[in-house]
Amino acid sequence: MPSPVRSSSSTESARSAGTATKSAQQTIGREQERIGREQEKMGREQQRLAKEVQRKAERVIEASLRNGTARPLN
């Protein structure tokens, strides 16, 4: 005895594909937003680290000037 097979109309297929497409687009949108937030976070961290490196370099320069260990660059 053959098993019953549900036939879907082209309208149902199109509706299903449209729903899947919309769902995929929403997922992509959420992922892009997440990536954007992560990139902003990384940018802030990079700026923080750059400032920290600059402060440390300034301290080293000041110490070498105080100690008389500074040398000309050329």
PQR file with spaces between the fields and no chain letter, atoms N, CA, C, O and H, PARSE charges and radii, in Angstrom:
ATOM       1  N    MET     1       0.840   -1.173    0.000 -0.4000 1.5000
ATOM       2  CA   MET     1       0.000    0.000    0.000 -0.0000 2.0000
ATOM       3  C    MET     1       0.891    1.246    0.000  0.5500 1.7000
ATOM       4  O    MET     1       1.727    1.384    0.894 -0.5500 1.4000
ATOM       5  N    PRO     2       0.746    2.145   -0.958 -0.5600 1.5000
ATOM       6  CA   PRO     2       1.612    3.333   -1.031  0.2800 2.0000
ATOM       7  C    PRO     2       1.334    4.292    0.117  0.5500 1.7000
ATOM       8  O    PRO     2       0.195    4.452    0.555 -0.5500 1.4000
ATOM       9  N    SER     3       2.395    4.921    0.589 -0.4000 1.5000
ATOM      10  CA   SER     3       2.222    5.881    1.676 -0.0000 2.0000
ATOM      11  C    SER     3       1.729    7.202    1.104  0.5500 1.7000
ATOM      12  O    SER     3       2.122    7.593    0.005 -0.5500 1.4000
ATOM      13  H    SER     3       3.320    4.790    0.233  0.4000 1.0000
ATOM      14  N    PRO     4       0.875    7.881    1.842 -0.5600 1.5000
ATOM      15  CA   PRO     4       0.337    9.147    1.329  0.2800 2.0000
ATOM      16  C    PRO     4       1.439   10.199    1.246  0.5500 1.7000
ATOM      17  O    PRO     4       2.246   10.342    2.165 -0.5500 1.4000
ATOM      18  N    VAL     5       1.462   10.908    0.170 -0.4000 1.5000
ATOM      19  CA   VAL     5       2.455   11.966   -0.028 -0.0000 2.0000
ATOM      20  C    VAL     5       1.707   13.285   -0.107  0.5500 1.7000
ATOM      21  O    VAL     5       0.746   13.426   -0.864 -0.5500 1.4000
ATOM      22  H    VAL     5       0.806   10.792   -0.576  0.4000 1.0000
ATOM      23  N    ARG     6       2.151   14.227    0.666 -0.4000 1.5000
ATOM      24  CA   ARG     6       1.506   15.544    0.663 -0.0000 2.0000
ATOM      25  C    ARG     6       2.064   16.331   -0.509  0.5500 1.7000
ATOM      26  O    ARG     6       3.277   16.486   -0.650 -0.5500 1.4000
ATOM      27  H    ARG     6       2.931   14.113    1.280  0.4000 1.0000
ATOM      28  N    SER     7       1.198   16.807   -1.315 -0.4000 1.5000
ATOM      29  CA   SER     7       1.650   17.623   -2.442 -0.0000 2.0000
ATOM      30  C    SER     7       1.473   19.082   -2.053  0.5500 1.7000
ATOM      31  O    SER     7       0.439   19.471   -1.509 -0.5500 1.4000
ATOM      32  H    SER     7       0.212   16.681   -1.200  0.4000 1.0000
ATOM      33  N    SER     8       2.477   19.873   -2.335 -0.4000 1.5000
ATOM      34  CA   SER     8       2.361   21.294   -2.005 -0.0000 2.0000
ATOM      35  C    SER     8       2.250   22.075   -3.296  0.5500 1.7000
ATOM      36  O    SER     8       2.881   21.749   -4.301 -0.5500 1.4000
ATOM      37  H    SER     8       3.317   19.557   -2.777  0.4000 1.0000
ATOM      38  N    SER     9       1.467   23.071   -3.247 -0.4000 1.5000
ATOM      39  CA   SER     9       1.284   23.907   -4.429 -0.0000 2.0000
ATOM      40  C    SER     9       2.499   24.808   -4.593  0.5500 1.7000
ATOM      41  O    SER     9       3.299   24.967   -3.672 -0.5500 1.4000
ATOM      42  H    SER     9       0.954   23.336   -2.430  0.4000 1.0000
ATOM      43  N    SER    10       2.623   25.384   -5.758 -0.4000 1.5000
ATOM      44  CA   SER    10       3.747   26.290   -5.990 -0.0000 2.0000
ATOM      45  C    SER    10       3.647   27.507   -5.078  0.5500 1.7000
ATOM      46  O    SER    10       4.666   28.088   -4.706 -0.5500 1.4000
ATOM      47  H    SER    10       1.973   25.254   -6.507  0.4000 1.0000
ATOM      48  N    THR    11       2.438   27.894   -4.719 -0.4000 1.5000
ATOM      49  CA   THR    11       2.246   29.026   -3.801 -0.0000 2.0000
ATOM      50  C    THR    11       2.799   28.688   -2.426  0.5500 1.7000
ATOM      51  O    THR    11       3.477   29.505   -1.801 -0.5500 1.4000
ATOM      52  H    THR    11       1.609   27.423   -5.021  0.4000 1.0000
ATOM      53  N    GLU    12       2.504   27.469   -1.955 -0.4000 1.5000
ATOM      54  CA   GLU    12       3.022   27.046   -0.648 -0.0000 2.0000
ATOM      55  C    GLU    12       4.532   26.953   -0.683  0.5500 1.7000
ATOM      56  O    GLU    12       5.199   27.346    0.274 -0.5500 1.4000
ATOM      57  H    GLU    12       1.954   26.806   -2.462  0.4000 1.0000
ATOM      58  N    SER    13       5.083   26.435   -1.777 -0.4000 1.5000
ATOM      59  CA   SER    13       6.539   26.338   -1.904 -0.0000 2.0000
ATOM      60  C    SER    13       7.170   27.721   -1.881  0.5500 1.7000
ATOM      61  O    SER    13       8.174   27.946   -1.204 -0.5500 1.4000
ATOM      62  H    SER    13       4.541   26.115   -2.554  0.4000 1.0000
ATOM      63  N    ALA    14       6.579   28.640   -2.621 -0.4000 1.5000
ATOM      64  CA   ALA    14       7.111   30.003   -2.662 -0.0000 2.0000
ATOM      65  C    ALA    14       7.019   30.656   -1.290  0.5500 1.7000
ATOM      66  O    ALA    14       7.947   31.346   -0.868 -0.5500 1.4000
ATOM      67  H    ALA    14       5.764   28.457   -3.170  0.4000 1.0000
ATOM      68  N    ARG    15       5.904   30.444   -0.589 -0.4000 1.5000
ATOM      69  CA   ARG    15       5.723   31.031    0.736 -0.0000 2.0000
ATOM      70  C    ARG    15       6.767   30.463    1.695  0.5500 1.7000
ATOM      71  O    ARG    15       7.358   31.197    2.487 -0.5500 1.4000
ATOM      72  H    ARG    15       5.150   29.884   -0.932  0.4000 1.0000
ATOM      73  N    SER    16       6.988   29.149    1.617 -0.4000 1.5000
ATOM      74  CA   SER    16       7.963   28.500    2.474 -0.0000 2.0000
ATOM      75  C    SER    16       9.370   29.022    2.185  0.5500 1.7000
ATOM      76  O    SER    16      10.142   29.291    3.105 -0.5500 1.4000
ATOM      77  H    SER    16       6.508   28.553    0.973  0.4000 1.0000
ATOM      78  N    ALA    17       9.693   29.161    0.906 -0.4000 1.5000
ATOM      79  CA   ALA    17      11.017   29.681    0.535 -0.0000 2.0000
ATOM      80  C    ALA    17      11.166   31.125    1.001  0.5500 1.7000
ATOM      81  O    ALA    17      12.235   31.525    1.461 -0.5500 1.4000
ATOM      82  H    ALA    17       9.066   28.943    0.158  0.4000 1.0000
ATOM      83  N    GLY    18      10.095   31.906    0.882 -0.4000 1.5000
ATOM      84  CA   GLY    18      10.146   33.293    1.326 -0.0000 2.0000
ATOM      85  C    GLY    18      10.351   33.404    2.822  0.5500 1.7000
ATOM      86  O    GLY    18      11.100   34.259    3.297 -0.5500 1.4000
ATOM      87  H    GLY    18       9.226   31.581    0.508  0.4000 1.0000
ATOM      88  N    THR    19       9.681   32.533    3.563 -0.4000 1.5000
ATOM      89  CA   THR    19       9.834   32.523    5.018 -0.0000 2.0000
ATOM      90  C    THR    19      11.264   32.129    5.396  0.5500 1.7000
ATOM      91  O    THR    19      11.867   32.721    6.291 -0.5500 1.4000
ATOM      92  H    THR    19       9.073   31.838    3.178  0.4000 1.0000
ATOM      93  N    ALA    20      11.792   31.128    4.705 -0.4000 1.5000
ATOM      94  CA   ALA    20      13.165   30.685    4.986 -0.0000 2.0000
ATOM      95  C    ALA    20      14.155   31.788    4.655  0.5500 1.7000
ATOM      96  O    ALA    20      15.120   32.009    5.387 -0.5500 1.4000
ATOM      97  H    ALA    20      11.303   30.647    3.978  0.4000 1.0000
ATOM      98  N    THR    21      13.913   32.475    3.554 -0.4000 1.5000
ATOM      99  CA   THR    21      14.802   33.566    3.158 -0.0000 2.0000
ATOM     100  C    THR    21      14.762   34.692    4.193  0.5500 1.7000
ATOM     101  O    THR    21      15.801   35.220    4.589 -0.5500 1.4000
ATOM     102  H    THR    21      13.130   32.296    2.959  0.4000 1.0000
ATOM     103  N    LYS    22      13.564   35.048    4.621 -0.4000 1.5000
ATOM     104  CA   LYS    22      13.426   36.117    5.618 -0.0000 2.0000
ATOM     105  C    LYS    22      14.127   35.722    6.919  0.5500 1.7000
ATOM     106  O    LYS    22      14.810   36.540    7.536 -0.5500 1.4000
ATOM     107  H    LYS    22      12.720   34.619    4.300  0.4000 1.0000
ATOM     108  N    SER    23      13.954   34.480    7.323 -0.4000 1.5000
ATOM     109  CA   SER    23      14.595   33.995    8.538 -0.0000 2.0000
ATOM     110  C    SER    23      16.120   34.055    8.405  0.5500 1.7000
ATOM     111  O    SER    23      16.820   34.469    9.329 -0.5500 1.4000
ATOM     112  H    SER    23      13.399   33.816    6.822  0.4000 1.0000
ATOM     113  N    ALA    24      16.616   33.637    7.245 -0.4000 1.5000
ATOM     114  CA   ALA    24      18.065   33.673    7.019 -0.0000 2.0000
ATOM     115  C    ALA    24      18.570   35.112    7.040  0.5500 1.7000
ATOM     116  O    ALA    24      19.632   35.386    7.598 -0.5500 1.4000
ATOM     117  H    ALA    24      16.047   33.301    6.495  0.4000 1.0000
ATOM     118  N    GLN    25      17.819   36.033    6.437 -0.4000 1.5000
ATOM     119  CA   GLN    25      18.224   37.439    6.421 -0.0000 2.0000
ATOM     120  C    GLN    25      18.249   38.016    7.838  0.5500 1.7000
ATOM     121  O    GLN    25      19.133   38.801    8.183 -0.5500 1.4000
ATOM     122  H    GLN    25      16.956   35.810    5.984  0.4000 1.0000
ATOM     123  N    GLN    26      17.282   37.622    8.644 -0.4000 1.5000
ATOM     124  CA   GLN    26      17.264   38.105   10.036 -0.0000 2.0000
ATOM     125  C    GLN    26      18.467   37.565   10.797  0.5500 1.7000
ATOM     126  O    GLN    26      19.091   38.280   11.581 -0.5500 1.4000
ATOM     127  H    GLN    26      16.565   36.985    8.365  0.4000 1.0000
ATOM     128  N    THR    27      18.785   36.301   10.558 -0.4000 1.5000
ATOM     129  CA   THR    27      19.948   35.696   11.216 -0.0000 2.0000
ATOM     130  C    THR    27      21.217   36.422   10.787  0.5500 1.7000
ATOM     131  O    THR    27      22.073   36.729   11.618 -0.5500 1.4000
ATOM     132  H    THR    27      18.278   35.720    9.921  0.4000 1.0000
ATOM     133  N    ILE    28      21.339   36.694    9.497 -0.4000 1.5000
ATOM     134  CA   ILE    28      22.511   37.407    8.986 -0.0000 2.0000
ATOM     135  C    ILE    28      22.580   38.794    9.606  0.5500 1.7000
ATOM     136  O    ILE    28      23.658   39.242    9.997 -0.5500 1.4000
ATOM     137  H    ILE    28      20.644   36.445    8.822  0.4000 1.0000
ATOM     138  N    GLY    29      21.452   39.475    9.700 -0.4000 1.5000
ATOM     139  CA   GLY    29      21.413   40.808   10.295 -0.0000 2.0000
ATOM     140  C    GLY    29      21.878   40.797   11.744  0.5500 1.7000
ATOM     141  O    GLY    29      22.666   41.647   12.158 -0.5500 1.4000
ATOM     142  H    GLY    29      20.576   39.111    9.382  0.4000 1.0000
ATOM     143  N    ARG    30      21.393   39.848   12.497 -0.4000 1.5000
ATOM     144  CA   ARG    30      21.808   39.744   13.905 -0.0000 2.0000
ATOM     145  C    ARG    30      23.304   39.461   14.007  0.5500 1.7000
ATOM     146  O    ARG    30      23.990   40.026   14.859 -0.5500 1.4000
ATOM     147  H    ARG    30      20.753   39.157   12.160  0.4000 1.0000
ATOM     148  N    GLU    31      23.802   38.597   13.149 -0.4000 1.5000
ATOM     149  CA   GLU    31      25.227   38.252   13.171 -0.0000 2.0000
ATOM     150  C    GLU    31      26.068   39.472   12.782  0.5500 1.7000
ATOM     151  O    GLU    31      27.122   39.707   13.373 -0.5500 1.4000
ATOM     152  H    GLU    31      23.245   38.138   12.457  0.4000 1.0000
ATOM     153  N    GLN    32      25.616   40.241   11.806 -0.4000 1.5000
ATOM     154  CA   GLN    32      26.347   41.446   11.414 -0.0000 2.0000
ATOM     155  C    GLN    32      26.369   42.459   12.553  0.5500 1.7000
ATOM     156  O    GLN    32      27.387   43.115   12.774 -0.5500 1.4000
ATOM     157  H    GLN    32      24.759   40.050   11.326  0.4000 1.0000
ATOM     158  N    GLU    33      25.276   42.593   13.268 -0.4000 1.5000
ATOM     159  CA   GLU    33      25.238   43.499   14.419 -0.0000 2.0000
ATOM     160  C    GLU    33      26.211   43.039   15.498  0.5500 1.7000
ATOM     161  O    GLU    33      26.919   43.849   16.095 -0.5500 1.4000
ATOM     162  H    GLU    33      24.449   42.061   13.088  0.4000 1.0000
ATOM     163  N    ARG    34      26.237   41.735   15.739 -0.4000 1.5000
ATOM     164  CA   ARG    34      27.149   41.190   16.743 -0.0000 2.0000
ATOM     165  C    ARG    34      28.601   41.457   16.342  0.5500 1.7000
ATOM     166  O    ARG    34      29.417   41.861   17.170 -0.5500 1.4000
ATOM     167  H    ARG    34      25.661   41.077   15.254  0.4000 1.0000
ATOM     168  N    ILE    35      28.910   41.230   15.079 -0.4000 1.5000
ATOM     169  CA   ILE    35      30.269   41.463   14.584 -0.0000 2.0000
ATOM     170  C    ILE    35      30.625   42.940   14.723  0.5500 1.7000
ATOM     171  O    ILE    35      31.744   43.278   15.109 -0.5500 1.4000
ATOM     172  H    ILE    35      28.247   40.902   14.406  0.4000 1.0000
ATOM     173  N    GLY    36      29.679   43.813   14.412 -0.4000 1.5000
ATOM     174  CA   GLY    36      29.914   45.255   14.552 -0.0000 2.0000
ATOM     175  C    GLY    36      30.235   45.639   15.983  0.5500 1.7000
ATOM     176  O    GLY    36      31.158   46.413   16.238 -0.5500 1.4000
ATOM     177  H    GLY    36      28.770   43.538   14.099  0.4000 1.0000
ATOM     178  N    ARG    37      29.472   45.095   16.913 -0.4000 1.5000
ATOM     179  CA   ARG    37      29.733   45.384   18.335 -0.0000 2.0000
ATOM     180  C    ARG    37      31.115   44.862   18.738  0.5500 1.7000
ATOM     181  O    ARG    37      31.844   45.537   19.464 -0.5500 1.4000
ATOM     182  H    ARG    37      28.722   44.466   16.707  0.4000 1.0000
ATOM     183  N    GLU    38      31.470   43.687   18.276 -0.4000 1.5000
ATOM     184  CA   GLU    38      32.773   43.103   18.599 -0.0000 2.0000
ATOM     185  C    GLU    38      33.905   43.949   18.017  0.5500 1.7000
ATOM     186  O    GLU    38      34.935   44.136   18.664 -0.5500 1.4000
ATOM     187  H    GLU    38      30.877   43.139   17.686  0.4000 1.0000
ATOM     188  N    GLN    39      33.717   44.460   16.795 -0.4000 1.5000
ATOM     189  CA   GLN    39      34.743   45.299   16.191 -0.0000 2.0000
ATOM     190  C    GLN    39      34.899   46.613   16.951  0.5500 1.7000
ATOM     191  O    GLN    39      36.016   47.096   17.134 -0.5500 1.4000
ATOM     192  H    GLN    39      32.880   44.308   16.269  0.4000 1.0000
ATOM     193  N    GLU    40      33.787   47.189   17.391 -0.4000 1.5000
ATOM     194  CA   GLU    40      33.859   48.412   18.201 -0.0000 2.0000
ATOM     195  C    GLU    40      34.623   48.150   19.495  0.5500 1.7000
ATOM     196  O    GLU    40      35.457   48.953   19.913 -0.5500 1.4000
ATOM     197  H    GLU    40      32.880   46.796   17.242  0.4000 1.0000
ATOM     198  N    LYS    41      34.327   47.029   20.113 -0.4000 1.5000
ATOM     199  CA   LYS    41      34.991   46.652   21.360 -0.0000 2.0000
ATOM     200  C    LYS    41      36.499   46.488   21.133  0.5500 1.7000
ATOM     201  O    LYS    41      37.310   46.946   21.937 -0.5500 1.4000
ATOM     202  H    LYS    41      33.649   46.377   19.773  0.4000 1.0000
ATOM     203  N    MET    42      36.857   45.836   20.036 -0.4000 1.5000
ATOM     204  CA   MET    42      38.270   45.635   19.730 -0.0000 2.0000
ATOM     205  C    MET    42      38.955   46.965   19.435  0.5500 1.7000
ATOM     206  O    MET    42      40.114   47.160   19.803 -0.5500 1.4000
ATOM     207  H    MET    42      36.198   45.464   19.383  0.4000 1.0000
ATOM     208  N    GLY    43      38.252   47.879   18.775 -0.4000 1.5000
ATOM     209  CA   GLY    43      38.813   49.199   18.497 -0.0000 2.0000
ATOM     210  C    GLY    43      39.097   49.962   19.786  0.5500 1.7000
ATOM     211  O    GLY    43      40.144   50.594   19.927 -0.5500 1.4000
ATOM     212  H    GLY    43      37.311   47.721   18.476  0.4000 1.0000
ATOM     213  N    ARG    44      38.158   49.898   20.719 -0.4000 1.5000
ATOM     214  CA   ARG    44      38.371   50.571   22.010 -0.0000 2.0000
ATOM     215  C    ARG    44      39.559   49.954   22.744  0.5500 1.7000
ATOM     216  O    ARG    44      40.365   50.670   23.338 -0.5500 1.4000
ATOM     217  H    ARG    44      37.308   49.385   20.605  0.4000 1.0000
ATOM     218  N    GLU    45      39.665   48.643   22.703 -0.4000 1.5000
ATOM     219  CA   GLU    45      40.787   47.962   23.367 -0.0000 2.0000
ATOM     220  C    GLU    45      42.108   48.349   22.712  0.5500 1.7000
ATOM     221  O    GLU    45      43.107   48.546   23.403 -0.5500 1.4000
ATOM     222  H    GLU    45      39.010   48.062   22.220  0.4000 1.0000
ATOM     223  N    GLN    46      42.123   48.457   21.391 -0.4000 1.5000
ATOM     224  CA   GLN    46      43.342   48.844   20.684 -0.0000 2.0000
ATOM     225  C    GLN    46      43.759   50.262   21.080  0.5500 1.7000
ATOM     226  O    GLN    46      44.943   50.528   21.287 -0.5500 1.4000
ATOM     227  H    GLN    46      41.311   48.296   20.829  0.4000 1.0000
ATOM     228  N    GLN    47      42.786   51.170   21.185 -0.4000 1.5000
ATOM     229  CA   GLN    47      43.098   52.542   21.609 -0.0000 2.0000
ATOM     230  C    GLN    47      43.642   52.559   23.037  0.5500 1.7000
ATOM     231  O    GLN    47      44.587   53.285   23.347 -0.5500 1.4000
ATOM     232  H    GLN    47      41.825   50.954   21.017  0.4000 1.0000
ATOM     233  N    ARG    48      43.033   51.752   23.894 -0.4000 1.5000
ATOM     234  CA   ARG    48      43.491   51.698   25.285 -0.0000 2.0000
ATOM     235  C    ARG    48      44.932   51.207   25.355  0.5500 1.7000
ATOM     236  O    ARG    48      45.751   51.765   26.086 -0.5500 1.4000
ATOM     237  H    ARG    48      42.266   51.162   23.643  0.4000 1.0000
ATOM     238  N    LEU    49      45.236   50.160   24.591 -0.4000 1.5000
ATOM     239  CA   LEU    49      46.589   49.614   24.598 -0.0000 2.0000
ATOM     240  C    LEU    49      47.594   50.595   24.005  0.5500 1.7000
ATOM     241  O    LEU    49      48.719   50.701   24.494 -0.5500 1.4000
ATOM     242  H    LEU    49      44.570   49.707   23.997  0.4000 1.0000
ATOM     243  N    ALA    50      47.199   51.308   22.961 -0.4000 1.5000
ATOM     244  CA   ALA    50      48.095   52.301   22.354 -0.0000 2.0000
ATOM     245  C    ALA    50      48.437   53.390   23.361  0.5500 1.7000
ATOM     246  O    ALA    50      49.591   53.808   23.462 -0.5500 1.4000
ATOM     247  H    ALA    50      46.286   51.222   22.564  0.4000 1.0000
ATOM     248  N    LYS    51      47.431   53.851   24.108 -0.4000 1.5000
ATOM     249  CA   LYS    51      47.679   54.873   25.130 -0.0000 2.0000
ATOM     250  C    LYS    51      48.613   54.339   26.218  0.5500 1.7000
ATOM     251  O    LYS    51      49.503   55.045   26.692 -0.5500 1.4000
ATOM     252  H    LYS    51      46.494   53.512   24.026  0.4000 1.0000
ATOM     253  N    GLU    52      48.392   53.075   26.604 -0.4000 1.5000
ATOM     254  CA   GLU    52      49.235   52.466   27.633 -0.0000 2.0000
ATOM     255  C    GLU    52      50.689   52.379   27.157  0.5500 1.7000
ATOM     256  O    GLU    52      51.608   52.685   27.916 -0.5500 1.4000
ATOM     257  H    GLU    52      47.669   52.502   26.219  0.4000 1.0000
ATOM     258  N    VAL    53      50.895   51.969   25.918 -0.4000 1.5000
ATOM     259  CA   VAL    53      52.247   51.875   25.357 -0.0000 2.0000
ATOM     260  C    VAL    53      52.884   53.258   25.319  0.5500 1.7000
ATOM     261  O    VAL    53      54.061   53.412   25.644 -0.5500 1.4000
ATOM     262  H    VAL    53      50.148   51.720   25.301  0.4000 1.0000
ATOM     263  N    GLN    54      52.105   54.270   24.920 -0.4000 1.5000
ATOM     264  CA   GLN    54      52.638   55.628   24.862 -0.0000 2.0000
ATOM     265  C    GLN    54      53.048   56.107   26.248  0.5500 1.7000
ATOM     266  O    GLN    54      54.112   56.706   26.409 -0.5500 1.4000
ATOM     267  H    GLN    54      51.148   54.145   24.656  0.4000 1.0000
ATOM     268  N    ARG    55      52.203   55.845   27.261 -0.4000 1.5000
ATOM     269  CA   ARG    55      52.546   56.261   28.635 -0.0000 2.0000
ATOM     270  C    ARG    55      53.825   55.572   29.109  0.5500 1.7000
ATOM     271  O    ARG    55      54.679   56.205   29.730 -0.5500 1.4000
ATOM     272  H    ARG    55      51.339   55.358   27.130  0.4000 1.0000
ATOM     273  N    LYS    56      53.955   54.289   28.818 -0.4000 1.5000
ATOM     274  CA   LYS    56      55.157   53.566   29.244 -0.0000 2.0000
ATOM     275  C    LYS    56      56.392   54.097   28.532  0.5500 1.7000
ATOM     276  O    LYS    56      57.454   54.229   29.141 -0.5500 1.4000
ATOM     277  H    LYS    56      53.261   53.775   28.313  0.4000 1.0000
ATOM     278  N    ALA    57      56.257   54.400   27.246 -0.4000 1.5000
ATOM     279  CA   ALA    57      57.391   54.951   26.507 -0.0000 2.0000
ATOM     280  C    ALA    57      57.796   56.304   27.084  0.5500 1.7000
ATOM     281  O    ALA    57      58.986   56.591   27.215 -0.5500 1.4000
ATOM     282  H    ALA    57      55.395   54.292   26.752  0.4000 1.0000
ATOM     283  N    GLU    58      56.819   57.131   27.427 -0.4000 1.5000
ATOM     284  CA   GLU    58      57.115   58.437   28.018 -0.0000 2.0000
ATOM     285  C    GLU    58      57.840   58.272   29.344  0.5500 1.7000
ATOM     286  O    GLU    58      58.771   59.021   29.639 -0.5500 1.4000
ATOM     287  H    GLU    58      55.853   56.898   27.320  0.4000 1.0000
ATOM     288  N    ARG    59      57.423   57.299   30.147 -0.4000 1.5000
ATOM     289  CA   ARG    59      58.089   57.061   31.435 -0.0000 2.0000
ATOM     290  C    ARG    59      59.532   56.617   31.235  0.5500 1.7000
ATOM     291  O    ARG    59      60.422   57.040   31.974 -0.5500 1.4000
ATOM     292  H    ARG    59      56.666   56.690   29.908  0.4000 1.0000
ATOM     293  N    VAL    60      59.767   55.769   30.243 -0.4000 1.5000
ATOM     294  CA   VAL    60      61.133   55.301   29.962 -0.0000 2.0000
ATOM     295  C    VAL    60      62.001   56.475   29.513  0.5500 1.7000
ATOM     296  O    VAL    60      63.147   56.605   29.944 -0.5500 1.4000
ATOM     297  H    VAL    60      59.045   55.426   29.643  0.4000 1.0000
ATOM     298  N    ILE    61      61.458   57.321   28.653 -0.4000 1.5000
ATOM     299  CA   ILE    61      62.210   58.478   28.164 -0.0000 2.0000
ATOM     300  C    ILE    61      62.530   59.424   29.313  0.5500 1.7000
ATOM     301  O    ILE    61      63.661   59.891   29.445 -0.5500 1.4000
ATOM     302  H    ILE    61      60.527   57.215   28.303  0.4000 1.0000
ATOM     303  N    GLU    62      61.523   59.706   30.148 -0.4000 1.5000
ATOM     304  CA   GLU    62      61.741   60.599   31.287 -0.0000 2.0000
ATOM     305  C    GLU    62      62.789   60.031   32.228  0.5500 1.7000
ATOM     306  O    GLU    62      63.642   60.769   32.721 -0.5500 1.4000
ATOM     307  H    GLU    62      60.604   59.326   30.041  0.4000 1.0000
ATOM     308  N    ALA    63      62.738   58.731   32.483 -0.4000 1.5000
ATOM     309  CA   ALA    63      63.717   58.104   33.379 -0.0000 2.0000
ATOM     310  C    ALA    63      65.121   58.180   32.785  0.5500 1.7000
ATOM     311  O    ALA    63      66.089   58.439   33.499 -0.5500 1.4000
ATOM     312  H    ALA    63      62.046   58.131   32.082  0.4000 1.0000
ATOM     313  N    SER    64      65.227   57.956   31.479 -0.4000 1.5000
ATOM     314  CA   SER    64      66.563   58.000   30.874 -0.0000 2.0000
ATOM     315  C    SER    64      67.119   59.428   30.880  0.5500 1.7000
ATOM     316  O    SER    64      68.327   59.629   31.007 -0.5500 1.4000
ATOM     317  H    SER    64      64.440   57.746   30.899  0.4000 1.0000
ATOM     318  N    LEU    65      66.229   60.417   30.741 -0.4000 1.5000
ATOM     319  CA   LEU    65      66.679   61.810   30.819 -0.0000 2.0000
ATOM     320  C    LEU    65      67.137   62.149   32.241  0.5500 1.7000
ATOM     321  O    LEU    65      68.144   62.833   32.428 -0.5500 1.4000
ATOM     322  H    LEU    65      65.248   60.255   30.637  0.4000 1.0000
ATOM     323  N    ARG    66      66.393   61.667   33.237 -0.4000 1.5000
ATOM     324  CA   ARG    66      66.764   61.923   34.638 -0.0000 2.0000
ATOM     325  C    ARG    66      68.089   61.241   34.991  0.5500 1.7000
ATOM     326  O    ARG    66      68.915   61.807   35.708 -0.5500 1.4000
ATOM     327  H    ARG    66      65.576   61.111   33.084  0.4000 1.0000
ATOM     328  N    ASN    67      68.279   60.042   34.490 -0.4000 1.5000
ATOM     329  CA   ASN    67      69.459   59.255   34.837 -0.0000 2.0000
ATOM     330  C    ASN    67      70.674   59.587   33.970  0.5500 1.7000
ATOM     331  O    ASN    67      71.771   59.080   34.205 -0.5500 1.4000
ATOM     332  H    ASN    67      67.608   59.583   33.908  0.4000 1.0000
ATOM     333  N    GLY    68      70.475   60.420   32.993 -0.4000 1.5000
ATOM     334  CA   GLY    68      71.599   60.777   32.120 -0.0000 2.0000
ATOM     335  C    GLY    68      71.958   59.658   31.147  0.5500 1.7000
ATOM     336  O    GLY    68      73.058   59.648   30.593 -0.5500 1.4000
ATOM     337  H    GLY    68      69.584   60.833   32.802  0.4000 1.0000
ATOM     338  N    THR    69      71.040   58.716   30.935 -0.4000 1.5000
ATOM     339  CA   THR    69      71.339   57.599   30.033 -0.0000 2.0000
ATOM     340  C    THR    69      70.729   57.812   28.652  0.5500 1.7000
ATOM     341  O    THR    69      70.788   56.925   27.801 -0.5500 1.4000
ATOM     342  H    THR    69      70.147   58.724   31.384  0.4000 1.0000
ATOM     343  N    ALA    70      70.146   58.984   28.431 -0.4000 1.5000
ATOM     344  CA   ALA    70      69.564   59.263   27.133 -0.0000 2.0000
ATOM     345  C    ALA    70      70.678   59.451   26.117  0.5500 1.7000
ATOM     346  O    ALA    70      71.701   60.074   26.401 -0.5500 1.4000
ATOM     347  H    ALA    70      70.098   59.705   29.122  0.4000 1.0000
ATOM     348  N    ARG    71      70.462   58.906   24.937 -0.4000 1.5000
ATOM     349  CA   ARG    71      71.452   59.042   23.871 -0.0000 2.0000
ATOM     350  C    ARG    71      70.796   59.722   22.663  0.5500 1.7000
ATOM     351  O    ARG    71      69.591   59.593   22.448 -0.5500 1.4000
ATOM     352  H    ARG    71      69.630   58.400   24.707  0.4000 1.0000
ATOM     353  N    PRO    72      71.590   60.433   21.894 -0.5600 1.5000
ATOM     354  CA   PRO    72      71.018   61.023   20.669  0.2800 2.0000
ATOM     355  C    PRO    72      70.523   59.918   19.732  0.5500 1.7000
ATOM     356  O    PRO    72      71.030   58.796   19.749 -0.5500 1.4000
ATOM     357  N    LEU    73      69.536   60.257   18.928 -0.4000 1.5000
ATOM     358  CA   LEU    73      68.989   59.267   18.006 -0.0000 2.0000
ATOM     359  C    LEU    73      69.899   59.004   16.818  0.5500 1.7000
ATOM     360  O    LEU    73      69.819   57.937   16.209 -0.5500 1.4000
ATOM     361  H    LEU    73      69.125   61.168   18.914  0.4000 1.0000
ATOM     362  N    ASN    74      70.774   59.967   16.470 -0.4000 1.5000
ATOM     363  CA   ASN    74      71.628   59.763   15.295 -0.0000 2.0000
ATOM     364  C    ASN    74      72.998   59.271   15.648  0.5500 1.7000
ATOM     365  O    ASN    74      73.825   59.055   14.762 -0.5500 1.4000
ATOM     366  H    ASN    74      70.839   60.834   16.964  0.4000 1.0000
